[in-house]
Amino acid sequence: MKRYLLVFFTALGMLNVMQAQQSALGIKAGYTNITVKAEYQRNSTSVGESGFYAGFSEELMLNEKFALQPELLYARAAETGFLYLPIMAKYYVIPQLSIQAGPQANLLLDNAPNQKQLGLDIAFGAEFRVISNFFLDARYGLEVTNRS
């Protein structure tokens, strides 16, 4: 896990050095709902668990309409912990509203038998800036890796 964190912060630092425009660091926290779906011999079941997430983000403005937003988030639902590393591309429709999409690595922190620890999601969502230092966002992540 230390290697993943080192890669993330190195990439974040490189983006920051390359960035000639404005950047903003932030703290994020909120509600998460993680759904697990399993299929076996034409039978499928899914279970949804609610929890919380918390972490850090940095918005790197590329111009007045586009930004990159890398994040480091810890999430916990039921008895399972995850580390999320999304890198979202943001497009500002208007100054207060952006749409976002990008890859999101996720690392299962708990030891689960027959499960791969590292996964990859495609995430997308929207963000509304209520005031300059407070925003609301909603995001959906679709896992593209097979963990079994």
C-alpha positions as CSV (number, residue, x, y, z in Angstrom):
1,M,0.0,0.0,0.0
2,K,2.9,2.4,0.7
3,R,4.0,2.0,-2.9
4,Y,0.5,3.1,-4.2
5,L,0.6,6.1,-1.9
6,L,4.1,7.0,-3.1
7,V,3.0,6.8,-6.7
8,F,-0.1,8.9,-6.1
9,F,1.7,11.7,-4.3
10,T,4.6,11.7,-6.8
11,A,2.0,12.0,-9.6
12,L,0.2,14.8,-7.7
13,G,3.5,16.6,-7.2
14,M,4.4,16.3,-10.9
15,L,1.0,17.7,-11.8
16,N,1.5,20.5,-9.4
17,V,4.9,21.4,-10.9
18,M,3.5,21.3,-14.4
19,Q,0.5,23.4,-13.4
20,A,1.0,27.1,-14.1
21,Q,-2.5,28.1,-13.2
22,Q,-4.5,28.1,-10.0
23,S,-4.7,25.1,-7.6
24,A,-6.8,24.5,-4.5
25,L,-6.3,21.9,-1.8
26,G,-9.4,20.6,0.0
27,I,-10.8,18.1,2.6
28,K,-13.7,15.9,1.5
29,A,-16.1,13.8,3.6
30,G,-19.5,12.3,3.1
31,Y,-21.8,9.3,2.6
32,T,-20.9,6.3,0.5
33,N,-23.0,3.3,-0.7
34,I,-21.0,0.3,-1.9
35,T,-22.9,-2.4,-3.8
36,V,-21.4,-5.8,-4.4
37,K,-22.8,-8.1,-7.1
38,A,-22.0,-11.8,-7.4
39,E,-23.0,-14.3,-10.1
40,Y,-22.7,-18.0,-10.0
41,Q,-24.4,-20.5,-12.4
42,R,-26.9,-18.1,-13.8
43,N,-27.9,-16.9,-10.3
44,S,-27.0,-13.4,-9.1
45,T,-27.3,-11.5,-5.9
46,S,-26.3,-8.0,-4.8
47,V,-25.8,-6.4,-1.5
48,G,-25.6,-2.7,-0.7
49,E,-23.8,-1.3,2.3
50,S,-23.8,2.3,3.5
51,G,-20.8,4.0,5.1
52,F,-18.6,7.1,5.0
53,Y,-15.6,8.5,3.2
54,A,-13.0,11.1,4.0
55,G,-9.9,12.3,2.4
56,F,-8.1,15.0,0.5
57,S,-8.4,16.5,-3.0
58,E,-6.6,19.1,-5.1
59,E,-8.2,20.9,-8.0
60,L,-5.7,22.0,-10.7
61,M,-7.3,24.5,-13.0
62,L,-6.0,24.1,-16.6
63,N,-8.1,27.0,-17.9
64,E,-11.3,28.7,-17.0
65,K,-13.4,25.7,-18.1
66,F,-11.2,22.6,-17.5
67,A,-9.6,21.2,-14.3
68,L,-8.0,18.0,-13.0
69,Q,-8.9,16.8,-9.5
70,P,-6.8,14.0,-8.0
71,E,-8.0,12.7,-4.7
72,L,-7.0,10.3,-1.9
73,L,-10.1,9.0,-0.1
74,Y,-10.6,6.4,2.7
75,A,-14.1,4.7,2.6
76,R,-15.7,2.3,5.1
77,A,-18.9,0.4,4.6
78,A,-20.1,-2.4,6.8
79,E,-16.8,-3.9,8.0
80,T,-14.8,-3.3,4.9
81,G,-12.3,-0.5,4.3
82,F,-11.2,0.9,0.9
83,L,-8.7,3.4,-0.4
84,Y,-9.8,5.3,-3.5
85,L,-7.5,7.2,-5.8
86,P,-9.6,9.0,-8.4
87,I,-8.2,11.4,-11.0
88,M,-11.2,13.3,-12.3
89,A,-11.3,15.6,-15.3
90,K,-13.8,18.4,-14.7
91,Y,-15.6,20.6,-17.1
92,Y,-17.3,23.7,-15.8
93,V,-20.7,24.2,-17.4
94,I,-21.1,27.5,-15.5
95,P,-18.7,28.8,-12.8
96,Q,-20.7,27.0,-10.0
97,L,-21.5,23.7,-11.8
98,S,-19.1,21.1,-13.2
99,I,-19.4,17.6,-14.6
100,Q,-16.6,15.2,-14.0
101,A,-15.3,11.8,-15.2
102,G,-12.2,9.8,-14.9
103,P,-10.4,6.6,-13.7
104,Q,-10.5,5.6,-10.1
105,A,-8.2,3.0,-8.6
106,N,-9.6,1.3,-5.5
107,L,-7.6,-0.8,-3.0
108,L,-9.4,-3.2,-0.7
109,L,-7.7,-2.7,2.7
110,D,-9.2,-5.8,4.5
111,N,-8.0,-9.3,3.8
112,A,-10.7,-11.0,1.8
113,P,-10.1,-14.6,0.7
114,N,-10.3,-15.1,-3.1
115,Q,-10.5,-11.4,-3.8
116,K,-8.1,-9.2,-5.7
117,Q,-7.0,-6.2,-3.6
118,L,-6.7,-3.7,-6.4
119,G,-9.5,-2.6,-8.7
120,L,-10.2,0.0,-11.3
121,D,-13.4,2.0,-11.7
122,I,-14.7,4.5,-14.3
123,A,-16.3,7.3,-12.3
124,F,-18.5,10.2,-13.3
125,G,-20.6,12.8,-11.6
126,A,-21.4,16.4,-11.0
127,E,-20.3,19.1,-8.5
128,F,-22.1,22.2,-7.4
129,R,-20.2,25.0,-5.6
130,V,-22.5,26.5,-3.0
131,I,-20.0,29.1,-1.9
132,S,-16.3,29.5,-2.7
133,N,-15.1,27.0,-0.1
134,F,-18.0,24.6,0.1
135,F,-19.4,22.3,-2.6
136,L,-21.7,19.3,-3.0
137,D,-20.9,16.5,-5.3
138,A,-22.4,13.2,-6.4
139,R,-20.4,10.5,-8.1
140,Y,-21.0,7.0,-9.4
141,G,-18.2,4.5,-10.0
142,L,-18.5,1.5,-12.2
143,E,-16.0,-1.2,-11.5
144,V,-14.3,-2.5,-14.6
145,T,-12.1,-5.1,-13.0
146,N,-13.1,-8.6,-11.9
147,R,-12.1,-9.1,-8.3
148,S,-12.5,-12.8,-8.2
